[in-house]
Amino acid sequence: MKYEIASIEIEEIENYLSYIRPNEEMRSQIDIGYRIEKQSVFIFEIRPDWMDPKKKIERDIAKATYVQKDDQWKVFWQKSDLKWHAYKPQPITKHLLDFIRLIEKDEYSCFWG
């Protein structure tokens, strides 16, 4: 059976993002979003391209991938090498809400710098 991200989990992500997103007047300069690709949830930053400010770019911040056989989420952060690395302090969570809490706490400044 393929795992589908439940609407309650999406609501948790959207609640978190509404809490951390910049004020409306700042969002043309910096914003936060998310996307779902297959079994993964990505949290990303949205900014104008420094070479062409009319163009928006997305920079991935965090990723959680659901592993069905283990019924858990693997947590990743993107280093300066632009590769995904397991988040060593807690590479696995049982629930997507725990992933959100890890990003929010960002104990080792991996996600938000």
Secondary structure, DSSP 4 states (H G I P E B T S, - for coil): ------HHHHHHHHHHHHHHSPPGGGTTT-EEEEEEETTEEEEEEEEE-SS-TTSEEEEEEEEEEEEGGGTEEEEEEE-TTS-EEE-TT--EESSHHHHHHHHHH-TTSSS--
